[in-house]
Amino acid sequence: MASPARVSVPLLTRALSQVREIWQSRTLNERRLIAFASALILLATSASLVDWLSSERKRLARLLPRLELQMAGMEAAAKELAELRLQPVVKVATPSLHTSAAAATTRVKEQGLSLTVTESAEAIGIHGTAPFDQSMQLLGILHKENGLRLQKAEILRQENGQASLAVVLAPSSRH
């Protein structure tokens, strides 16, 4: 198989000889007109290129400070991440499921809600009807204090501000 360089040399030579023949077949006035038109096209292309380069330079000059700021932020974040990686891992003790169920029962009673708390092997269930806002606060408190996360929830808000709850909570892997 012939290399591309060997194939293109004869093609280029043939193309140049054809252009030379066409050029020589033109009259002196035609050659001048073609040369003048070519010069105008070259000049217009050059002016367009200079204009584009100028506008790109301005755009990049406006963009550079923002990119430098982003880079500084990323460097600071990378430095903080490196520092955090050097710190020892602190494990937070997550309460047992039984302890969390007892805490949920206590919270329900403290808030005077008519909800039932049940405990299974892997999760805590909360069922019943209670004021919607208080029910949502209770779920937030149980998450914050006991690391319980929603696994399944069916909450129907009623027109009177009450909510019918059927919620399953389980300890999260991270607290």
Order of alpha helices (4+ residues) and beta strands (2+ residues): alpha-alpha-alpha-beta-beta-alpha-beta-beta
